[in-house]
Amino acid sequence: MPVFQKMKEQKLLSFTLLLLTLAVGIIIGTVTNTGVRADHPTAPVAPDATPLVLPEAVPIANDFTKLTKRVEPSVVYIQSDYLPKPGKHVHPNRNSDPDEDDPNASAESPRGADPSDIFKRFFGGNDSRSLRTEGSGTGFIVDKNGYILTNNHVIEKADRIKVKLSGEGETLEYRARVVGVDTETDLAVLKIDARQPLHPVQMGNSDSVQVGDWVIAIGSPFGLQATVTAGIVSAERTPRDLPGAGTFQSFLQTDAAINPGNSGGPLLNVRGEVIGVNTMIATRSGSYEGIGFALPSKTAIKVYNDIIREGRVVRGSIGIKWTRTGSQSDTLRAFGLDHGVLIENVSPTGPAGKAGIKADDVIVAMNNAAVRDGEELVNKVADMPIGSSAFFTVDRDGKRMDFRVNVEERSVVWKDEPQIADARSDAPAPTAKALAPARFGMTIMRLTQKERRDLAIDSKDGVKVVSVDPGSFADDIGVLEGDAILSINRQIVASPDDVMRLQASLKPGQAVAVHVVRGAAGNARRAGEPQRYYLSGRLPED
């Protein structure tokens, strides 16, 4: 028996040693295998390729980048709202140009126009919310007290104008009022009351511009703020060169890329001076095709100064019209003349008609100085003080005759011409309707039990939106009729009084976040299932 017991113990010891040996072998094998894998990684897909190294970020400064950083804070983004009028239907998908569907739209923006008439004013953006239309454009600060220059067509007929400008790390929004407009040059002056220092642009003299000069355009094409493009001055154009241009609209032509939304933005020279206001494009597609036009700063400065002094631009006139065609020069040569203005029509009640000047006369001189063409004549007369007089030398059937003609206000002489009479002295200065600051612009009431169940609101908090005022802050951020508001800036609201109390505590320009629950009727994403949203924005400034 002891022998058998001894053999049993030896077998157990041998089995234990075998298990121990196997365990040690497995451990050694695992370590060895891991080491081999570490020493021999998987072969790369491209063994002959060298990995790229990201270099240190070193800005490459040039004149354009320095200029842009200096001028960008002076360029503003403009939004103009056109609210639906009683008795008028506004198509929700209508283009932002308020005249586009008008059969009497101007020659600059007709739909289906003659392909040769490719010049158009432009501004972009639209919004179908509350059946209102919304236009956008650009402007630039010209005075530290908040005066802004832009195009008239950016804000024309607007019920409300908002101006956005970049501050230190944030975008600030202000309501703007219209100081005055000039329809004949398509310029407007706006005013904002800012709570922070403003940086006006440096105006330049467009008379110094030469074809081939580098220029930079800054604006908000398609609503993309602070977009910078560069090009050269391609040509200088007079009204006779451009179909649809106004009498006082000479232009600098540029190939700097400008698109809808650039309207009213600055065209800068390499010194960062504004030498033009971007106003029109030549296009068959509605977007950039390499030809844009900026109103020269010389014209813009004169118009701006008149508006801030008088609220409008006053121009002189003697009451004549002439044909702006190239054939005039041939006609004059046939008359034995090498310069002058052939009169097509004379207003019988205008100054020239009263003085005795007739149609088919040729004005060859004004105050003994030769007159080369109609543009020169009309600009000289327009700059004369109202009530003053000038001597005009006329060629009539080969005979020279002198007439003393008094200068009268252009908008009065041509009071039956709508495009001119808009600036008449008895016309009220245009203003944009401003809504009261720090008001949400919505009607609210308590939620019923059924409404809480339908919107899956378990608590007793929340109020129902009954209606939203078009163009209000609530409308801007996207609040819809039927929404339930749970909180405002994380403050729970359980009654209309709570909303009114919170509203009264907010200041103009303050950021507001509204937590809403939207049911199936207003939820386009997941019909039948209430969704929760945070809708936010800044209350407009005063």
LODRENVEX-898569 format. One record per residue (C-alpha): x, y, z; residue in one letter. Coordinates in steps of 0.2 Angstrom, whole numbers, padded with zeros to 4 digits, always signed. Example, Ala and Ser with C-alpha at 12.3 -4.5 7.8 and 13.67 -1.06 7.14 Angstrom:
BEGIN
+0062-0022+0039A
+0068-0005+0036S
This chain:
BEGIN
+0000+0000+0000M
+0014+0013+0003P
+0021+0008-0014V
+0005+0012-0022F
+0002+0028-0013Q
+0020+0033-0018K
+0017+0030-0036M
+0000+0040-0035K
+0010+0055-0028E
+0023+0054-0041Q
+0010+0054-0055K
+0001+0069-0047L
+0018+0078-0046L
+0022+0074-0064S
+0005+0081-0070F
+0007+0097-0060T
+0025+0100-0068L
+0018+0096-0085L
+0004+0109-0083L
+0016+0122-0076L
+0028+0119-0091T
+0013+0122-0103L
+0008+0138-0094A
+0026+0145-0095V
+0027+0140-0113G
+0011+0149-0117I
+0017+0165-0108I
+0034+0165-0117I
+0026+0162-0134G
+0013+0176-0132T
+0027+0188-0126V
+0038+0182-0141T
+0024+0184-0153N
+0020+0202-0147T
+0038+0207-0149G
+0039+0200-0166V
+0024+0210-0171R
+0031+0226-0163A
+0047+0223-0173D
+0038+0220-0189H
+0023+0231-0192P
+0011+0229-0206T
+0018+0234-0222A
+0012+0252-0228P
+0000+0254-0242V
+0012+0266-0251A
+0030+0261-0245P
+0038+0274-0257D
+0028+0289-0250A
+0035+0301-0238T
+0023+0307-0224P
+0018+0325-0225L
+0023+0337-0211V
+0011+0352-0206L
+0022+0367-0206P
+0021+0381-0193E
+0007+0393-0197A
+0016+0409-0203V
+0004+0423-0210P
+0009+0429-0227I
+0005+0448-0226A
+0003+0458-0241N
-0005+0475-0246D
-0022+0467-0249F
-0023+0458-0232T
-0017+0474-0222K
-0030+0484-0232L
-0044+0472-0229T
-0041+0471-0210K
-0041+0490-0209R
-0057+0492-0219V
-0068+0477-0215E
-0074+0484-0198P
-0081+0499-0208S
-0092+0489-0220V
-0109+0484-0215V
-0122+0471-0220Y
-0139+0478-0223I
-0156+0469-0222Q
-0172+0477-0228S
-0189+0470-0224D
-0205+0473-0235Y
-0220+0468-0225L
-0236+0463-0234P
-0248+0478-0236K
-0267+0476-0233P
-0276+0471-0249G
-0260+0465-0258K
-0254+0448-0261H
-0236+0444-0259V
-0230+0428-0266H
-0219+0419-0253P
-0206+0414-0266N
-0205+0431-0274R
-0187+0437-0278N
-0180+0450-0266S
-0180+0463-0279D
-0197+0471-0275P
-0199+0477-0294D
-0195+0460-0302E
-0213+0454-0305D
-0219+0472-0309D
-0223+0474-0327P
-0217+0492-0326N
-0200+0487-0318A
-0185+0497-0322S
-0174+0494-0337A
-0160+0488-0325E
-0170+0473-0319S
-0183+0467-0331P
-0188+0448-0333R
-0187+0442-0351G
-0178+0458-0356A
-0169+0460-0373D
-0153+0451-0371P
-0143+0467-0376S
-0150+0475-0361D
-0139+0466-0348I
-0136+0480-0335F
-0145+0478-0319K
-0145+0484-0301R
-0143+0470-0289F
-0146+0464-0271F
-0149+0447-0264G
-0158+0436-0252G
-0176+0432-0248N
-0187+0426-0234D
-0205+0418-0236S
-0209+0419-0218R
-0225+0428-0214S
-0226+0432-0233L
-0214+0446-0231R
-0199+0449-0243T
-0182+0452-0237E
-0168+0461-0247G
-0150+0462-0242S
-0135+0472-0248G
-0120+0481-0241T
-0115+0499-0235G
-0101+0507-0227F
-0098+0519-0212I
-0093+0537-0218V
-0095+0546-0201D
-0091+0540-0183K
-0108+0546-0178N
-0116+0532-0187G
-0119+0538-0205Y
-0119+0525-0218I
-0118+0526-0237L
-0127+0513-0248T
-0138+0511-0264N
-0155+0517-0264N
-0162+0501-0272H
-0155+0491-0257V
-0168+0500-0245I
-0181+0507-0257E
-0199+0504-0251K
-0192+0495-0235A
-0203+0495-0220D
-0188+0490-0208R
-0170+0491-0211I
-0157+0482-0200K
-0138+0485-0201V
-0126+0472-0195K
-0108+0476-0191L
-0094+0466-0184S
-0088+0470-0167G
-0074+0462-0156E
-0078+0444-0159G
-0097+0446-0161E
-0109+0453-0174T
-0120+0468-0168L
-0137+0473-0175E
-0145+0490-0176Y
-0161+0497-0183R
-0157+0511-0196A
-0167+0526-0202R
-0166+0534-0219V
-0158+0551-0219V
-0161+0554-0237G
-0160+0546-0254V
-0156+0551-0272D
-0165+0541-0285T
-0155+0548-0300E
-0139+0541-0293T
-0146+0527-0284D
-0138+0532-0267L
-0145+0533-0249A
-0139+0539-0233V
-0143+0529-0217L
-0141+0532-0199K
-0138+0521-0184I
-0136+0525-0166D
-0122+0513-0160A
-0116+0510-0143R
-0098+0507-0147Q
-0085+0517-0157P
-0087+0516-0176L
-0073+0517-0189H
-0077+0527-0204P
-0069+0523-0221V
-0057+0535-0229Q
-0064+0543-0245M
-0054+0545-0260G
-0055+0555-0276N
-0061+0545-0291S
-0053+0558-0303D
-0036+0550-0299S
-0042+0533-0305V
-0034+0526-0320Q
-0039+0511-0331V
-0028+0497-0325G
-0027+0502-0307D
-0029+0488-0294W
-0046+0489-0284V
-0054+0479-0270I
-0072+0476-0267A
-0079+0471-0250I
-0097+0466-0248G
-0110+0453-0244S
-0114+0443-0260P
-0128+0431-0257F
-0128+0436-0239G
-0110+0430-0236L
-0103+0444-0226Q
-0086+0452-0227A
-0082+0444-0244T
-0067+0452-0252V
-0063+0451-0271T
-0049+0460-0281A
-0047+0466-0299G
-0043+0481-0309I
-0052+0496-0316V
-0057+0490-0333S
-0064+0506-0340A
-0073+0522-0337E
-0091+0523-0343R
-0103+0537-0346T
-0122+0536-0346P
-0122+0535-0365R
-0112+0519-0364D
-0124+0510-0352L
-0142+0505-0357P
-0153+0509-0342G
-0140+0521-0333A
-0147+0537-0326G
-0142+0555-0332T
-0130+0557-0318F
-0123+0539-0317Q
-0106+0538-0324S
-0097+0523-0318F
-0080+0514-0315L
-0080+0497-0323Q
-0071+0484-0314T
-0068+0465-0316D
-0067+0463-0297A
-0080+0449-0293A
-0096+0457-0287I
-0113+0448-0286N
-0131+0451-0279P
-0128+0457-0261G
-0113+0468-0265N
-0124+0483-0269S
-0119+0498-0259G
-0102+0491-0254G
-0086+0500-0257P
-0073+0499-0271L
-0056+0503-0264L
-0040+0508-0271N
-0023+0500-0265V
-0022+0514-0252R
-0038+0508-0244G
-0048+0523-0250E
-0066+0522-0256V
-0066+0527-0275I
-0083+0520-0279G
-0099+0513-0273V
-0103+0496-0281N
-0120+0498-0290T
-0123+0488-0305M
-0117+0472-0315I
-0118+0467-0333A
-0124+0449-0333T
-0135+0437-0343R
-0136+0425-0329S
-0140+0436-0314G
-0123+0434-0306S
-0104+0438-0309Y
-0098+0438-0327E
-0083+0449-0326G
-0091+0466-0328I
-0096+0477-0313G
-0099+0495-0311F
-0096+0507-0296A
-0102+0525-0295L
-0087+0536-0293P
-0083+0543-0276S
-0084+0561-0283K
-0102+0559-0286T
-0106+0550-0270A
-0097+0563-0259I
-0107+0577-0268K
-0124+0567-0265V
-0120+0563-0247Y
-0116+0581-0243N
-0132+0587-0251D
-0142+0574-0241I
-0135+0578-0224I
-0137+0596-0227R
-0154+0597-0235E
-0161+0579-0234G
-0161+0577-0253R
-0151+0582-0268V
-0156+0599-0277V
-0151+0600-0295R
-0154+0614-0308G
-0162+0613-0325S
-0167+0623-0340I
-0180+0611-0346G
-0173+0604-0362I
-0171+0586-0368K
-0158+0579-0381W
-0156+0562-0389T
-0141+0552-0382R
-0135+0543-0397T
-0119+0542-0407G
-0128+0549-0423S
-0129+0566-0415Q
-0111+0569-0420S
-0115+0565-0438D
-0130+0577-0437T
-0119+0591-0431L
-0106+0588-0444R
-0120+0590-0457A
-0125+0607-0449F
-0106+0612-0451G
-0103+0610-0432L
-0090+0600-0422D
-0098+0601-0405H
-0114+0606-0396G
-0130+0598-0390V
-0145+0596-0402L
-0161+0600-0393I
-0175+0587-0396E
-0188+0594-0385N
-0191+0610-0374V
-0203+0611-0360S
-0215+0626-0364P
-0216+0631-0346T
-0198+0628-0342G
-0184+0641-0341P
-0177+0638-0359A
-0194+0638-0367G
-0198+0654-0358K
-0182+0662-0364A
-0186+0658-0382G
-0175+0642-0385I
-0183+0630-0397K
-0182+0612-0402A
-0169+0608-0416D
-0158+0622-0409D
-0140+0617-0405V
-0133+0624-0389I
-0114+0627-0393V
-0109+0637-0378A
-0113+0641-0360M
-0107+0657-0352N
-0095+0659-0367N
-0087+0641-0364A
-0089+0628-0377A
-0101+0614-0373V
-0096+0597-0381R
-0110+0586-0377D
-0126+0584-0367G
-0118+0575-0352E
-0107+0590-0350E
-0121+0603-0352L
-0133+0594-0339V
-0120+0592-0326N
-0115+0611-0328K
-0133+0616-0326V
-0137+0604-0312A
-0123+0611-0301D
-0129+0629-0303M
-0138+0637-0289P
-0157+0638-0291I
-0163+0655-0296G
-0146+0660-0304S
-0145+0663-0323S
-0133+0658-0337A
-0130+0664-0355F
-0132+0651-0369F
-0126+0652-0386T
-0137+0643-0399V
-0135+0639-0417D
-0152+0641-0426R
-0152+0637-0445D
-0134+0643-0446G
-0136+0659-0436K
-0129+0662-0418R
-0141+0668-0405M
-0138+0672-0386D
-0151+0668-0373F
-0151+0672-0354R
-0160+0658-0345V
-0164+0656-0327N
-0160+0640-0318V
-0175+0631-0309E
-0175+0616-0298E
-0175+0600-0309R
-0188+0591-0300S
-0200+0605-0302V
-0197+0608-0320V
-0199+0589-0324W
-0213+0587-0311K
-0222+0575-0323D
-0207+0564-0325E
-0209+0551-0310P
-0191+0546-0310Q
-0186+0564-0308I
-0201+0571-0298A
-0197+0558-0284D
-0184+0571-0277A
-0196+0586-0278R
-0196+0598-0264S
-0213+0594-0257D
-0209+0575-0256A
-0208+0569-0238P
-0191+0562-0233A
-0192+0543-0233P
-0191+0534-0216T
-0190+0516-0211A
-0203+0510-0199K
-0195+0506-0183A
-0203+0493-0171L
-0201+0496-0152A
-0185+0489-0145P
-0185+0474-0133A
-0202+0468-0139R
-0205+0451-0145F
-0219+0454-0156G
-0231+0440-0152M
-0248+0436-0144T
-0248+0423-0131I
-0260+0414-0119M
-0260+0399-0107R
-0259+0381-0113L
-0275+0370-0111T
-0273+0353-0104Q
-0277+0345-0121K
-0263+0356-0129E
-0251+0350-0116R
-0255+0332-0120R
-0254+0335-0139D
-0236+0343-0136L
-0231+0330-0123A
-0228+0343-0110I
-0228+0335-0093D
-0226+0350-0082S
-0238+0365-0080K
-0225+0377-0088D
-0226+0385-0105G
-0237+0397-0115V
-0245+0396-0132K
-0241+0407-0146V
-0257+0414-0154V
-0250+0425-0167S
-0233+0432-0173V
-0231+0450-0179D
-0223+0451-0197P
-0206+0458-0196G
-0205+0457-0177S
-0191+0449-0167F
-0201+0433-0164A
-0204+0432-0183D
-0185+0435-0186D
-0180+0420-0175I
-0193+0408-0182G
-0207+0408-0169V
-0223+0401-0177L
-0241+0402-0172E
-0245+0387-0162G
-0228+0385-0154D
-0227+0382-0135A
-0214+0393-0126I
-0206+0384-0111L
-0192+0396-0106S
-0183+0412-0111I
-0165+0413-0107N
-0167+0397-0096R
-0181+0406-0086Q
-0196+0395-0085I
-0212+0404-0091V
-0229+0397-0085A
-0240+0412-0089S
-0241+0427-0101P
-0236+0438-0086D
-0220+0428-0084D
-0216+0432-0103V
-0220+0451-0100M
-0209+0452-0085R
-0194+0444-0094L
-0197+0455-0109Q
-0196+0470-0098A
-0180+0465-0090S
-0171+0463-0107L
-0161+0477-0116K
-0159+0481-0134P
-0145+0471-0142G
-0146+0457-0129Q
-0145+0439-0134A
-0161+0429-0132V
-0164+0411-0132A
-0182+0404-0133V
-0186+0386-0129H
-0201+0380-0139V
-0211+0365-0142V
-0217+0363-0160R
-0231+0351-0164G
-0235+0342-0181A
-0243+0357-0189A
-0228+0367-0189G
-0215+0353-0189N
-0209+0349-0206A
-0195+0337-0200R
-0205+0324-0191R
-0224+0325-0194A
-0234+0319-0179G
-0221+0320-0166E
-0218+0336-0156P
-0200+0343-0157Q
-0191+0355-0145R
-0180+0369-0152Y
-0170+0383-0146Y
-0173+0399-0156L
-0161+0413-0153S
-0156+0430-0159G
-0152+0447-0153R
-0165+0460-0149L
-0163+0475-0161P
-0154+0491-0155E
-0163+0507-0153D
